Amino acid sequence: MENSTSSPPKNEDPVIQEGKFFAAIGYLSFLCFVPLLLKKENKFAQFHGKQALLLFILEIASGILSVIPALGDLISKFGFVVFGIYSLIGVVKVLMGEYWEMPVIYEISNRISL
């Protein structure tokens, strides 16, 4: 018979467990600042928070490009779809307790020091 207590899984790091909620909401647009400001000592939340911050910056840049007639609007919509998918995958990886290095995004976000 299994133990039905609400303790975290035995194989999950307490740092991941503590930072999971904050890291997950960080992928929701401007909420990327939540893990960066509220969980400064949590490596998991900071890892995902930095990637989420870069995605947010790229979303803003993509929105700015929409002022360019025709091509800018196309690029903007494509950017929002791509960054939205990245954010969704990021939330899933956070909930799975994984440090997922997003292609291209990770290399740049890793250089961010807060």
KEKE-367200 format. One record per atom (N, C-alpha, C): x, y, z negated; residue in three letters. Coordinates in steps of 0.02 Angstrom, whole numbers, padded with zeros to 5 digits, always signed. Layout:
! KEKE-367200
XYZALA/...
//
This chain:
! KEKE-367200
+00042-00059+00000MET/+00000+00000+00000MET/+00044+00062+00000MET/+00027+00109+00042GLU/+00068+00170+00048GLU/+00052+00219-00008GLU/+00102+00259-00024ASN/+00094+00312-00072ASN/+00057+00370-00039ASN/+00002+00393-00067SER/-00039+00444-00035SER/-00027+00514-00063SER/+00031+00527-00091THR/+00046+00595-00116THR/+00060+00640-00057THR/+00058+00706-00069SER/+00068+00755-00015SER/+00141+00778-00011SER/+00187+00739-00033SER/+00257+00758-00029SER/+00281+00753+00044SER/+00334+00792+00061PRO/+00359+00790+00129PRO/+00388+00722+00146PRO/+00391+00706+00210PRO/+00421+00642+00230PRO/+00492+00636+00203PRO/+00511+00576+00184LYS/+00576+00566+00153LYS/+00634+00585+00199LYS/+00625+00580+00265ASN/+00680+00595+00311ASN/+00684+00668+00331ASN/+00638+00710+00304GLU/+00638+00780+00325GLU/+00676+00823+00275GLU/+00721+00863+00301ASP/+00762+00909+00262ASP/+00718+00961+00227ASP/+00731+00976+00163PRO/+00691+01027+00128PRO/+00696+01096+00159PRO/+00752+01111+00192VAL/+00759+01176+00226VAL/+00709+01180+00283VAL/+00702+01126+00320ILE/+00654+01124+00376ILE/+00583+01129+00348ILE/+00569+01091+00296GLN/+00502+01092+00266GLN/+00483+01162+00242GLN/+00530+01197+00210GLU/+00517+01263+00184GLU/+00508+01315+00239GLU/+00545+01308+00294GLY/+00543+01358+00347GLY/+00495+01344+00403GLY/+00463+01286+00402LYS/+00421+01264+00457LYS/+00364+01313+00474LYS/+00325+01333+00424PHE/+00269+01379+00436PHE/+00293+01445+00467PHE/+00345+01473+00437PHE/+00370+01537+00460PHE/+00400+01533+00530PHE/+00435+01478+00544ALA/+00463+01468+00611ALA/+00408+01460+00663ALA/+00355+01425+00645ALA/+00300+01413+00693ALA/+00264+01478+00710ALA/+00247+01518+00660ILE/+00211+01580+00677ILE/+00257+01630+00711ILE/+00322+01621+00705GLY/+00369+01665+00739GLY/+00363+01663+00815GLY/+00338+01609+00841TYR/+00331+01603+00914TYR/+00268+01638+00940TYR/+00230+01669+00897LEU/+00170+01705+00917LEU/+00185+01779+00925LEU/+00212+01797+00982SER/+00225+01866+01003SER/+00265+01906+00951SER/+00237+01963+00929PHE/+00274+02007+00883PHE/+00283+01978+00814PHE/+00252+01922+00800LEU/+00262+01889+00735LEU/+00331+01857+00729LEU/+00372+01863+00782CYS/+00440+01837+00779CYS/+00480+01869+00723CYS/+00457+01928+00700PHE/+00492+01962+00646PHE/+00479+01931+00577PHE/+00425+01892+00571VAL/+00408+01861+00507VAL/+00463+01815+00482VAL/+00485+01765+00520PRO/+00539+01722+00493PRO/+00605+01760+00486PRO/+00617+01808+00530LEU/+00680+01844+00527LEU/+00685+01888+00465LEU/+00628+01915+00442LEU/+00629+01959+00384LEU/+00612+01924+00318LEU/+00568+01874+00320LEU/+00545+01842+00258LEU/+00585+01780+00239LEU/+00620+01750+00286LYS/+00658+01689+00272LYS/+00730+01697+00294LYS/+00763+01749+00270LYS/+00832+01763+00290LYS/+00881+01709+00270LYS/+00866+01672+00218GLU/+00911+01621+00193GLU/+00896+01551+00221GLU/+00843+01546+00261ASN/+00823+01481+00287ASN/+00850+01472+00358ASN/+00897+01426+00366LYS/+00930+01414+00430LYS/+00881+01394+00485LYS/+00833+01353+00468PHE/+00784+01329+00517PHE/+00740+01386+00542PHE/+00714+01426+00496ALA/+00671+01483+00515ALA/+00711+01535+00555ALA/+00773+01547+00536GLN/+00815+01595+00573GLN/+00831+01571+00643GLN/+00846+01506+00649PHE/+00861+01477+00714PHE/+00803+01488+00763PHE/+00742+01470+00741HIS/+00684+01478+00785HIS/+00663+01551+00790HIS/+00672+01590+00737GLY/+00654+01660+00739GLY/+00694+01699+00790GLY/+00758+01684+00797LYS/+00800+01717+00846LYS/+00779+01700+00918LYS/+00762+01638+00929GLN/+00738+01618+00995GLN/+00671+01652+01010GLN/+00627+01655+00960ALA/+00562+01688+00968ALA/+00571+01762+00981ALA/+00619+01794+00948LEU/+00632+01865+00959LEU/+00653+01877+01031LEU/+00696+01836+01057LEU/+00718+01844+01126LEU/+00660+01832+01174LEU/+00617+01784+01161LEU/+00558+01774+01203LEU/+00513+01835+01201LEU/+00504+01865+01143PHE/+00463+01925+01136PHE/+00492+01983+01177PHE/+00557+01992+01173ILE/+00590+02045+01212ILE/+00581+02033+01286ILE/+00588+01971+01308LEU/+00578+01954+01378LEU/+00505+01963+01400LEU/+00458+01950+01355GLU/+00387+01963+01371GLU/+00375+02037+01381GLU/+00405+02078+01339ILE/+00398+02151+01347ILE/+00429+02173+01413ILE/+00488+02148+01428ALA/+00521+02166+01491ALA/+00479+02144+01550ALA/+00450+02085+01545SER/+00407+02060+01598SER/+00346+02105+01607SER/+00318+02129+01553GLY/+00261+02175+01556GLY/+00280+02241+01588GLY/+00340+02265+01573ILE/+00364+02328+01603ILE/+00371+02320+01679ILE/+00393+02262+01701LEU/+00401+02250+01773LEU/+00335+02253+01811LEU/+00280+02246+01775SER/+00215+02245+01809SER/+00197+02313+01841SER/+00233+02366+01823VAL/+00220+02431+01854VAL/+00245+02435+01926VAL/+00290+02390+01944ILE/+00315+02388+02013ILE/+00260+02358+02056ILE/+00240+02392+02109PRO/+00185+02366+02151PRO/+00201+02297+02180PRO/+00149+02256+02183ALA/+00149+02189+02213ALA/+00200+02141+02182ALA/+00263+02148+02197LEU/+00314+02102+02172LEU/+00319+02103+02096LEU/+00316+02161+02067GLY/+00321+02167+01994GLY/+00264+02132+01958GLY/+00204+02138+01986ASP/+00147+02104+01956ASP/+00155+02029+01959ASP/+00180+02004+02014LEU/+00192+01932+02022LEU/+00245+01907+01972LEU/+00300+01944+01968ILE/+00354+01926+01921ILE/+00328+01928+01849ILE/+00288+01979+01834SER/+00260+01987+01767SER/+00216+01927+01748SER/+00171+01908+01792LYS/+00127+01851+01778LYS/+00167+01787+01771LYS/+00216+01777+01815PHE/+00258+01717+01811PHE/+00295+01716+01744PHE/+00322+01774+01724GLY/+00358+01779+01660GLY/+00314+01761+01601GLY/+00253+01789+01600PHE/+00208+01774+01544PHE/+00191+01700+01541PHE/+00183+01667+01597VAL/+00169+01595+01598VAL/+00229+01557+01571VAL/+00288+01571+01597VAL/+00349+01536+01576VAL/+00363+01547+01502VAL/+00360+01610+01479PHE/+00375+01623+01409PHE/+00320+01596+01364PHE/+00259+01594+01388GLY/+00204+01563+01349GLY/+00215+01489+01340GLY/+00237+01456+01393ILE/+00251+01384+01389ILE/+00310+01372+01342ILE/+00362+01413+01347TYR/+00419+01406+01302TYR/+00396+01414+01229TYR/+00353+01463+01216SER/+00328+01475+01148SER/+00288+01415+01123SER/+00246+01388+01166LEU/+00205+01330+01147LEU/+00249+01270+01130LEU/+00299+01258+01172ILE/+00345+01202+01159ILE/+00384+01216+01095ILE/+00403+01279+01084GLY/+00438+01297+01023GLY/+00398+01281+00960GLY/+00333+01298+00962VAL/+00289+01283+00904VAL/+00286+01207+00893VAL/+00278+01170+00947VAL/+00275+01096+00941VAL/+00339+01069+00911VAL/+00397+01093+00935LYS/+00461+01070+00909LYS/+00470+01088+00835LYS/+00446+01148+00816VAL/+00450+01168+00746VAL/+00408+01120+00703VAL/+00348+01107+00725LEU/+00304+01063+00686LEU/+00331+00992+00682LEU/+00372+00973+00731MET/+00405+00907+00729MET/+00469+00910+00687MET/+00488+00970+00665GLY/+00548+00978+00623GLY/+00612+00975+00662GLY/+00612+00995+00725GLU/+00671+00991+00768GLU/+00702+01060+00780GLU/+00768+01060+00785TYR/+00806+01118+00808TYR/+00810+01111+00884TYR/+00766+01142+00921TRP/+00766+01137+00993TRP/+00801+01196+01024TRP/+00854+01182+01061GLU/+00891+01235+01095GLU/+00859+01246+01163GLU/+00821+01300+01168MET/+00787+01316+01231MET/+00839+01331+01285MET/+00830+01302+01345PRO/+00877+01317+01399PRO/+00881+01392+01412PRO/+00940+01418+01419VAL/+00956+01488+01432VAL/+00942+01532+01370VAL/+00883+01525+01340ILE/+00863+01567+01283ILE/+00910+01555+01224ILE/+00927+01493+01209TYR/+00969+01478+01151TYR/+01037+01511+01155TYR/+01069+01507+01213GLU/+01136+01535+01221GLU/+01137+01609+01205GLU/+01085+01645+01226ILE/+01081+01717+01214ILE/+01061+01730+01142ILE/+01011+01695+01117SER/+00987+01707+01049SER/+01039+01688+00996SER/+01083+01642+01012ASN/+01135+01622+00966ASN/+01184+01679+00952ASN/+01187+01727+00998ARG/+01233+01785+00989ARG/+01202+01840+00947ARG/+01138+01834+00931ILE/+01104+01885+00891ILE/+01125+01876+00818ILE/+01148+01930+00789SER/+01165+01927+00717SER/+01123+01979+00681SER/+01088+01956+00631LEU/+01043+02001+00593LEU/+01065+02007+00521LEU/
//
